[in-house]
Amino acid sequence: MGKQMLKRVLKTVLYLVIIISAVFLLMRMVPEETCYTGEKPVIYLYPEETTEVSVRLDYSGELTCTYPAYQDGWTVVAAPDGTLTDQRGQTYNYLYWEGETATKYDLSEGFCIAGADTAAFLEDVLAQLGLTRRESNEFIVYWLPQMEQNPYNLITFQQEGYTDLAKLTVTPTPDSLLRVFMTWKPLKKPVDIPAQTLPTFDRSGFTVVEWGGAEVK
């Protein structure tokens, strides 16, 4: 093989190595927050008097499970204590839905919490956000088994990133609406992260509360 031919071959190989390395680097740079994940919110309705309420969910994804069944929305009779009754006379504590979507959550601010401290952290922060003891209890009972055995958890409460993804329309319009959506990521080691400033919530009049969450992998 002549010297010129050898140079061309070596140059081609070098280009291929550079291209492959660049592709590998770009793949590693894809944010870990971008994932396909299941989400499990529940919706409580607390009117001031027994009222027929319609709830519609405009979700940028695919609903995988709902209870009671979501048929272009839910329509129930809601009592002030939160009891919901459908047209068949069945009663529920809340409206449940689960979905899958590809989205990017903002994890730039939040809290790094040791797994063993997760229950105490959630009790404090959920009360601060405005959940009642009953609502907080149901939230913690659902998520704690998945989180407390991890060495650490990175926890962030999403705001517009979630509400824009899952738009909620309630008729009649509630006086107070609280939507709590927690994203969390298991960690082997603690990380430094700016603490997230959380809003407070004032319950007044017809109140609608939703909580849910998703594990970021």
C-alpha positions as CSV (number, residue, x, y, z in Angstrom):
1,M,0.0,0.0,0.0
2,G,1.4,3.4,-1.0
3,K,2.0,6.2,1.5
4,Q,-0.7,8.4,0.1
5,M,-3.2,5.5,0.3
6,L,-2.2,4.8,3.9
7,K,-2.6,8.4,4.8
8,R,-6.1,8.5,3.4
9,V,-7.1,5.3,5.3
10,L,-5.7,6.6,8.5
11,K,-7.5,9.9,8.0
12,T,-10.8,8.1,7.3
13,V,-10.3,6.0,10.5
14,L,-9.6,9.1,12.5
15,Y,-12.7,10.8,11.2
16,L,-14.8,7.7,12.1
17,V,-13.3,7.7,15.6
18,I,-14.1,11.4,16.1
19,I,-17.7,10.9,14.9
20,I,-18.3,7.8,17.0
21,S,-16.9,9.6,20.1
22,A,-19.1,12.7,19.4
23,V,-22.2,10.5,19.1
24,F,-21.4,8.7,22.3
25,L,-20.8,12.0,24.1
26,L,-24.1,13.4,22.9
27,M,-25.9,10.3,24.1
28,R,-24.4,10.7,27.6
29,M,-25.4,14.4,27.6
30,V,-29.1,13.6,27.2
31,P,-30.7,14.9,30.4
32,E,-31.7,12.1,32.8
33,E,-34.9,14.0,33.6
34,T,-36.2,13.1,30.1
35,C,-37.9,9.8,30.6
36,Y,-41.0,7.8,30.0
37,T,-42.7,7.5,33.3
38,G,-45.9,6.5,35.0
39,E,-47.7,9.1,37.1
40,K,-50.4,8.5,39.6
41,P,-52.5,11.5,40.7
42,V,-55.7,11.5,42.7
43,I,-58.2,14.4,42.8
44,Y,-60.3,15.4,45.8
45,L,-63.4,17.6,45.6
46,Y,-64.7,19.6,48.5
47,P,-67.7,21.8,47.6
48,E,-69.4,23.9,50.3
49,E,-72.7,22.0,49.7
50,T,-73.5,18.8,47.8
51,T,-72.9,19.7,44.1
52,E,-72.7,17.9,40.8
53,V,-69.1,18.4,39.6
54,S,-67.6,17.7,36.2
55,V,-63.8,17.2,35.9
56,R,-62.0,17.1,32.6
57,L,-58.3,16.2,32.1
58,D,-56.3,17.5,29.1
59,Y,-53.3,15.3,29.3
60,S,-50.2,15.4,27.0
61,G,-49.7,11.6,27.1
62,E,-51.7,8.4,27.3
63,L,-54.0,7.5,30.1
64,T,-53.3,4.0,31.3
65,C,-55.7,3.6,34.2
66,T,-58.6,5.6,35.6
67,Y,-61.1,4.9,38.5
68,P,-63.9,5.5,38.2
69,A,-63.7,5.1,34.4
70,Y,-62.8,8.3,32.6
71,Q,-65.2,8.8,29.7
72,D,-64.3,12.1,28.2
73,G,-64.3,13.4,31.8
74,W,-65.8,12.5,35.1
75,T,-69.2,13.7,36.4
76,V,-70.0,13.0,40.1
77,V,-72.0,14.4,42.9
78,A,-69.6,15.7,45.5
79,A,-70.4,16.2,49.2
80,P,-68.7,18.7,51.5
81,D,-66.7,15.9,53.2
82,G,-65.2,14.8,49.9
83,T,-67.4,11.8,49.3
84,L,-68.0,11.4,45.5
85,T,-71.0,9.5,44.1
86,D,-71.3,8.5,40.4
87,Q,-74.5,8.0,38.4
88,R,-74.7,4.3,39.5
89,G,-74.6,5.3,43.2
90,Q,-71.1,4.1,43.7
91,T,-69.0,6.2,46.2
92,Y,-65.4,7.1,46.0
93,N,-62.9,9.1,48.1
94,Y,-61.3,10.6,45.1
95,L,-60.9,10.4,41.3
96,Y,-57.8,8.4,40.3
97,W,-55.9,8.5,37.1
98,E,-52.6,7.1,35.8
99,G,-50.7,8.0,32.6
100,E,-47.5,7.8,30.6
101,T,-45.8,10.6,28.9
102,A,-42.3,11.6,27.7
103,T,-41.4,14.9,29.4
104,K,-38.5,16.7,30.9
105,Y,-38.9,17.7,34.6
106,D,-37.0,20.5,36.2
107,L,-34.7,19.1,38.9
108,S,-32.5,22.2,39.3
109,E,-34.0,23.0,42.7
110,G,-35.4,20.7,45.4
111,F,-34.3,18.7,48.4
112,C,-31.8,15.8,48.9
113,I,-33.2,13.7,51.7
114,A,-31.9,10.5,53.3
115,G,-34.2,7.6,52.7
116,A,-34.6,7.0,56.4
117,D,-35.8,10.7,56.8
118,T,-38.3,10.6,53.9
119,A,-41.4,10.1,56.1
120,A,-40.6,13.0,58.4
121,F,-39.7,15.2,55.5
122,L,-42.9,14.5,53.6
123,E,-45.1,15.0,56.7
124,D,-43.6,18.5,57.1
125,V,-43.5,19.6,53.5
126,L,-47.0,18.3,52.6
127,A,-48.5,20.2,55.6
128,Q,-46.6,23.3,54.4
129,L,-48.0,22.9,50.9
130,G,-51.6,22.7,52.2
131,L,-52.6,19.0,52.3
132,T,-54.7,17.8,55.1
133,R,-53.5,15.1,57.4
134,R,-55.7,12.6,55.6
135,E,-54.5,13.6,52.2
136,S,-50.8,13.6,53.4
137,N,-51.3,10.2,54.9
138,E,-52.6,8.7,51.6
139,F,-49.7,10.4,49.7
140,I,-47.1,9.1,52.1
141,V,-48.5,5.5,52.3
142,Y,-48.3,5.3,48.5
143,W,-44.8,6.7,47.9
144,L,-42.9,5.9,51.1
145,P,-42.4,2.2,50.3
146,Q,-40.6,3.1,47.1
147,M,-38.4,5.8,48.7
148,E,-37.4,5.0,52.2
149,Q,-35.0,2.1,51.3
150,N,-32.9,4.3,49.0
151,P,-29.7,5.8,50.5
152,Y,-31.0,9.2,49.4
153,N,-33.7,10.8,47.3
154,L,-33.7,13.9,45.2
155,I,-37.2,15.4,45.6
156,T,-38.7,18.3,43.6
157,F,-42.2,19.5,43.6
158,Q,-43.2,20.4,40.0
159,Q,-45.3,23.5,39.2
160,E,-46.0,24.7,35.7
161,G,-44.0,21.8,34.2
162,Y,-46.8,19.5,35.5
163,T,-49.9,21.7,35.3
164,D,-49.1,22.6,31.7
165,L,-48.7,18.9,31.0
166,A,-52.0,17.8,32.7
167,K,-54.5,20.6,32.4
168,L,-57.5,20.3,34.7
169,T,-60.9,21.8,34.0
170,V,-63.4,21.7,36.9
171,T,-67.1,22.8,36.6
172,P,-68.3,24.6,38.6
173,T,-65.0,26.5,38.9
174,P,-63.4,25.9,42.3
175,D,-62.6,28.8,44.6
176,S,-59.3,27.1,45.6
177,L,-57.2,24.7,43.6
178,L,-54.1,22.9,44.9
179,R,-52.1,20.5,42.7
180,V,-49.1,18.8,44.3
181,F,-46.9,16.8,42.0
182,M,-43.6,15.3,43.3
183,T,-40.8,14.1,41.1
184,W,-38.1,12.1,42.9
185,K,-34.9,10.3,41.9
186,P,-33.1,7.7,44.0
187,L,-29.5,8.4,44.7
188,K,-26.6,6.4,46.1
189,K,-24.8,9.5,47.4
190,P,-26.0,13.0,48.6
191,V,-25.9,15.9,46.2
192,D,-25.9,19.7,46.8
193,I,-28.9,21.4,45.3
194,P,-30.5,24.8,45.9
195,A,-33.5,24.5,48.2
196,Q,-36.9,24.9,46.5
197,T,-39.2,27.7,47.6
198,L,-42.7,26.2,48.1
199,P,-46.0,28.0,47.8
200,T,-48.6,28.1,50.6
201,F,-52.2,27.3,50.1
202,D,-55.3,28.9,51.5
203,R,-58.4,26.7,51.5
204,S,-61.6,28.7,50.9
205,G,-64.9,27.9,49.3
206,F,-65.2,25.1,46.9
207,T,-61.7,23.4,47.1
208,V,-60.1,21.0,44.7
209,V,-56.9,19.2,45.7
210,E,-54.8,16.9,43.6
211,W,-51.6,15.0,44.5
212,G,-49.4,12.7,42.5
213,G,-45.8,11.9,41.6
214,A,-43.3,10.2,39.3
215,E,-40.0,8.6,39.7
216,V,-37.3,10.0,37.4
217,K,-35.0,7.3,36.2
